Amino acid sequence: MVKKKEVNTIKTPPPDRKCIFTGEKQSKSNLVRFVVGPDKVLVPDILGRLPGRGIWLKASRHVLFEACEKDVFSRAARTSVTVPEGLTDLVEKLLKKHCLDILSIAYGAGQIIGGYEKVKSSLLIKKVGVLILASDAAAGSHIKITRFIDNKQIINCFLGDELGRVTGRKRLVYAVIKPGGFAKKLLIETSRLLGFEENASI
């Protein structure tokens, strides 16, 4: 019997990119990509799919504000670039929308469990990828559920109404995502979002 050859597949880590403001090399998951449109207007490319040469910046409200103030984008693009008014708020809005889109897809795939009792049960049997708590919930609501947490990561940057909309409810305070790709992806994307939400936590 001929033994089949074993093939070792090595996953290549995503290439690093250099922040045009700080000069740091970081994973693309820690940066926001921008491109210059045909009209020389700067466009945030949250999904990293737009055509054109990418300009990368650390996912930080402060860094983006300073980069705009010092016209760093024009220097990086080697041409005069128009920065749209309210760009920092626009990037935050787009990042949040992207995160909520991930949640919506995860819910459609049956990967999200919502409601206090179901979330509590999931935490007790330790089948949780990440715990999600509404940022505008009462302090007592957080204490009520966090006592069941065993070193689980918590996402706390969405309003209860926002969580409700993606899960077909009026409002949602407690939710968990099952272990797997959706949980990992959401942790990465909310990390970028938190660079623009000063009062959020993860």
C-alpha positions as CSV (number, residue, x, y, z in Angstrom):
1,M,0.0,0.0,0.0
2,V,1.4,3.3,-1.1
3,K,1.4,5.9,1.6
4,K,0.0,9.2,0.5
5,K,2.4,12.1,0.8
6,E,1.6,14.6,3.5
7,V,1.5,18.2,2.5
8,N,2.2,20.8,5.1
9,T,0.4,24.0,4.3
10,I,1.8,27.0,6.0
11,K,-0.5,30.0,6.2
12,T,1.3,33.2,5.2
13,P,0.5,36.0,7.6
14,P,-1.0,39.1,6.0
15,P,1.7,41.5,4.8
16,D,2.4,44.5,7.0
17,R,1.8,48.0,5.7
18,K,3.4,51.3,6.8
19,C,1.3,54.0,8.4
20,I,2.0,57.2,6.5
21,F,1.8,59.3,9.6
22,T,3.6,57.3,12.4
23,G,5.9,55.4,10.1
24,E,5.1,52.2,12.0
25,K,4.7,48.9,10.1
26,Q,1.6,47.1,11.2
27,S,-0.8,44.4,10.1
28,K,-3.5,45.6,7.7
29,S,-6.0,44.7,10.4
30,N,-4.7,47.6,12.5
31,L,-4.9,50.1,9.7
32,V,-7.4,51.9,7.5
33,R,-6.8,52.1,3.8
34,F,-7.5,55.2,1.8
35,V,-7.4,55.8,-2.0
36,V,-7.4,59.0,-4.0
37,G,-10.3,59.1,-6.4
38,P,-10.2,60.4,-10.0
39,D,-11.3,63.8,-8.7
40,K,-8.4,63.9,-6.3
41,V,-10.7,63.5,-3.3
42,L,-9.5,61.2,-0.5
43,V,-11.8,58.1,-0.1
44,P,-11.7,55.7,2.9
45,D,-11.6,52.1,1.7
46,I,-12.8,50.2,4.8
47,L,-13.0,46.8,3.0
48,G,-9.7,47.3,1.2
49,R,-11.1,46.6,-2.2
50,L,-11.1,49.9,-4.1
51,P,-8.8,50.2,-7.1
52,G,-5.8,52.4,-6.9
53,R,-2.7,52.7,-4.8
54,G,-3.5,52.3,-1.1
55,I,-2.5,54.8,1.5
56,W,-2.5,53.3,4.9
57,L,-3.1,55.0,8.2
58,K,-3.3,53.7,11.8
59,A,-6.9,53.1,12.9
60,S,-7.0,56.1,15.3
61,R,-9.1,59.2,15.3
62,H,-6.2,61.3,16.7
63,V,-3.8,60.0,14.0
64,L,-6.3,60.7,11.2
65,F,-7.0,64.2,12.5
66,E,-3.3,65.0,12.7
67,A,-2.7,63.5,9.2
68,C,-5.3,65.7,7.7
69,E,-4.1,68.8,9.5
70,K,-0.5,68.3,8.3
71,D,-1.6,67.4,4.7
72,V,0.2,64.0,5.0
73,F,-2.1,62.4,2.4
74,S,-1.0,64.8,-0.4
75,R,2.7,64.1,0.3
76,A,2.0,60.3,0.3
77,A,0.1,60.5,-2.9
78,R,2.6,63.0,-4.5
79,T,-0.3,65.2,-5.7
80,S,-2.7,67.7,-4.2
81,V,-5.4,65.7,-2.4
82,T,-8.8,67.1,-1.2
83,V,-9.7,65.8,2.3
84,P,-13.5,65.7,2.7
85,E,-15.0,67.6,5.6
86,G,-15.8,65.4,8.6
87,L,-13.6,62.5,7.4
88,T,-12.9,61.2,10.9
89,D,-16.6,60.9,11.6
90,L,-17.2,59.3,8.2
91,V,-14.5,56.7,8.9
92,E,-16.1,55.9,12.3
93,K,-19.5,55.6,10.7
94,L,-18.2,53.2,7.9
95,L,-16.3,51.1,10.4
96,K,-19.4,50.7,12.6
97,K,-21.5,49.8,9.6
98,H,-19.0,47.2,8.6
99,C,-19.0,45.7,12.1
100,L,-22.8,45.6,12.1
101,D,-22.9,44.0,8.7
102,I,-20.7,41.2,10.1
103,L,-23.1,40.8,13.0
104,S,-26.0,40.6,10.6
105,I,-24.4,37.9,8.5
106,A,-23.4,36.0,11.6
107,Y,-27.0,36.2,12.8
108,G,-28.3,34.9,9.5
109,A,-25.8,32.0,9.7
110,G,-27.1,31.1,13.2
111,Q,-23.9,32.1,14.9
112,I,-25.4,34.6,17.3
113,I,-27.4,33.9,20.5
114,G,-29.3,36.7,22.1
115,G,-31.1,37.3,25.4
116,Y,-30.0,37.1,29.0
117,E,-30.9,33.4,29.8
118,K,-29.5,32.0,26.5
119,V,-26.3,34.0,26.9
120,K,-26.0,32.9,30.5
121,S,-26.4,29.3,29.4
122,S,-23.7,29.7,26.7
123,L,-21.3,31.2,29.2
124,L,-21.9,28.4,31.7
125,I,-21.1,25.7,29.2
126,K,-18.2,27.7,27.8
127,K,-19.3,27.8,24.2
128,V,-18.7,31.4,23.5
129,G,-16.4,33.1,21.0
130,V,-17.1,36.6,22.2
131,L,-19.6,38.3,24.5
132,I,-21.4,41.4,23.3
133,L,-23.0,43.9,25.7
134,A,-25.0,47.0,24.7
135,S,-22.9,50.1,25.5
136,D,-26.0,52.0,26.7
137,A,-27.2,49.3,29.0
138,A,-27.5,50.1,32.7
139,A,-24.4,49.3,34.8
140,G,-26.4,46.7,36.7
141,S,-27.1,44.8,33.5
142,H,-23.4,44.4,32.8
143,I,-22.6,43.2,36.4
144,K,-25.5,40.8,36.1
145,I,-23.9,38.9,33.2
146,T,-20.2,39.4,33.7
147,R,-20.1,37.3,36.8
148,F,-20.5,34.3,34.5
149,I,-17.5,35.3,32.3
150,D,-14.4,33.1,32.4
151,N,-11.7,35.2,30.6
152,K,-14.0,35.9,27.6
153,Q,-13.4,38.9,25.5
154,I,-16.2,41.5,25.6
155,I,-17.3,43.8,22.9
156,N,-19.1,46.9,24.2
157,C,-19.3,49.4,21.3
158,F,-22.8,49.0,20.0
159,L,-26.1,50.5,21.2
160,G,-28.9,48.2,22.2
161,D,-31.0,49.5,19.3
162,E,-28.2,48.8,16.8
163,L,-27.9,45.2,18.1
164,G,-31.6,44.8,18.0
165,R,-31.8,45.9,14.3
166,V,-29.3,43.3,13.1
167,T,-31.0,40.5,15.1
168,G,-34.6,41.3,14.2
169,R,-35.5,42.8,17.6
170,K,-36.4,46.2,18.9
171,R,-33.5,46.2,21.3
172,L,-30.8,43.7,22.5
173,V,-28.6,44.0,25.5
174,Y,-26.9,40.6,25.7
175,A,-25.5,38.5,22.9
176,V,-22.8,36.0,22.2
177,I,-21.1,34.8,19.0
178,K,-20.2,31.2,18.9
179,P,-16.4,30.3,18.6
180,G,-15.1,30.5,15.0
181,G,-14.5,32.9,12.2
182,F,-17.2,35.4,12.8
183,A,-16.0,36.0,16.4
184,K,-12.4,36.4,15.3
185,K,-13.4,38.8,12.5
186,L,-15.6,40.9,14.7
187,L,-12.8,41.3,17.3
188,I,-10.5,42.5,14.6
189,E,-12.9,45.0,13.1
190,T,-14.2,46.3,16.4
191,S,-10.5,46.9,17.4
192,R,-10.3,49.3,14.4
193,L,-13.6,50.9,15.3
194,L,-12.4,51.5,18.9
195,G,-9.6,53.7,17.6
196,F,-12.4,56.2,16.6
197,E,-14.8,55.7,19.5
198,E,-13.3,57.4,22.5
199,N,-15.8,56.1,25.0
200,A,-16.1,52.5,23.8
201,S,-14.3,49.5,25.3
202,I,-13.4,45.9,24.3
